[in-house]
Amino acid sequence: MTLVASLYLTVGVVGYLKYGSSICGSITLNLLNTDPLAQTVKILYSCTILCRLASAVLRSHAATNSMASPPVVEVG
């Protein structure tokens, strides 16, 4: 948790130092649209969001299926 908080704080401070008070809500909004590296970062960020969404949908689907099916009792 400390590592994540430190990284979050570092990115926030570096972003503020780079863009000053004109910083947007997300640091990716401050990147130039003509820069290929910035476009790559935005595309990879979008892919990450889509993969997390798909993962959440699959997990919720599995959870609802396990609740809906009755337990199997073996007689033997």
N, C-alpha and C positions, 0 to 999 in steps of 0.2 A: 504494500500500500504506500509506503514511504517512497519507493522508487517511482511509482506512477505519479504521485503528487509532485515529486521533484521534476519529473519530465514535463508535466503539465505546466508547472510554474516557469520552467526554463523556456518552453515554447512561447508562453504568454509574454514573458519579459522580452525575449528576442524579437517577437512580432511587434511589440510596442516600440522598442528601440528602432526597428527598421522603418515602421510606417508612422510613428508618432500618434498624435491625437486624431488623425484622419482614418484610423483603423476601422475596418468594417467588423460586423459581428462574427464572421469566420475568417481566419487568416487566409483561406484559399480564395476568398473574394478579392483580396488585395493583389493576387498574382496577375501578371500580364497575360492577356489572352493570346498574344503573339508568340510567347515563349514556349517552345516545344516541351521543355521540362515541366513547366507549370501546367500545360495541358495534360501531360502524362500523370502528374500528381492528381489532378481533378478526375481523370478517368479511373485511376486506381482507387481513389476514395469512393467513387460511385460504385465500383465493383464490390468493394468491401461492404457498403451499405446493403446492396442487393443480396450478397451472400449471407449476411446476418439475418436479413428478412426471411430468406428461404429456410435458413436453419431454424428460426423461431416458428415458422409455419409447420415444418416437418415435426418438430418436437411437440407442438400443441396437437397436431393430428395424431401422433402416436399416443399421447396422453388421453385424448378423448376416445380413441379406439379401445384402449385398455380398460377404460371405465364402462364402456358400452357393452362389451362382451361379457357374458356370465363366466364365472370361474369354472374350470373343468375339474370334475371330481372323478378320479379313477376308482372303480370298484374291482377289487381283485383279491 
